[in-house]
């Protein structure tokens, strides 16, 4: 028997990430309080879901910007058979 689960992503849901000095490894199977002040190794960052969108064919973090003047840095995952774009940024930014 095989059990398949699909994660439900929601805005302001937070995950753990590892900042490797220029690249970010997302802990896509993690969950954490968005206000966490310490995180388990190897993680060293908390990222918040900033939006969940229908993924365009060329989906990437550039599609996460909320306008031309949005100064935030984003990271993204494309999930559910490349149909959903999940965008992340630092919490409370």
N, C-alpha and C positions, 0 to 999 in steps of 0.2 A: 504494500500500500504506500502511496506517495501523497504527502500533504503539501500543497503549494499555497503560499501566502503572498499577498500583495500589500505593500506598505501604502498607507493613506497619508499624503503630505498635506499639511495645512500651514497657512501663514502664521508666523511667529512661533513655529515649532522649532526646536533647536537640536543640533547635532554636534558631535565632536569632530575636530579636524586637526591635522598635523601640518604646521607651517614649516616647510623645509627651506626657508630662506629664498623665496622667489616662486615656489610652487606650493600648492595646497593639496594635501591628500584628505579627501572627505571620508569620514566614517559613516557611510550611508546606512549602516545597520545600527547606528548608535542613537541614543536619545539622552538629553541632558536638560536640566533647568537652565533657562536662558540667562539667569543671573548667577550662574555658578562661578565661584572665584578660584576654584582649583579643579583640575581635571586629571583623570588617570593617564599614565604613560601608555602609549607613546604620544598621546594627543597633547596639544598645547594651546588650542584655540576652541572657542565656541562660536558657531555660526548659526544664524537664524534664517528660516525660510522667509524670503521677502515676497515670493509670488510663485504660483503654480499656473502654468499656461499650456495651451495646446502647442505642441512643438512644431515649428516650421521645419522644412526639409534640412536646412543647414543650421539647426539649433545650436547655440552656444551662449556663453555668458554675456556676450554683447547684446543679446535680445532681452536681457534683464533690466536694462536701463529704463528709468522712468522719466525720460525726456533728455534733451540735449544738454541741459545744465546739471544733471544728476552727477554729483562728484563721488558717489560711493563705488567701492570695489566690489565686484560680484564674482561668484563661482557658480557653476551649474552642473546638474546631472540631467541626462535625458533617460527617462525610464518608461516602463510599460510598453515595450516594443517600439521604442523611439517615438512615442506619440505624446508624451508629457514632458515638458521642460520645468524642472524645479530649480529655482534661483535662490541663492544664499548670499548673505552679507553679514557684517558684524551686527550683533544685537544692538538695539537702541541707537541706530544711526539713520 
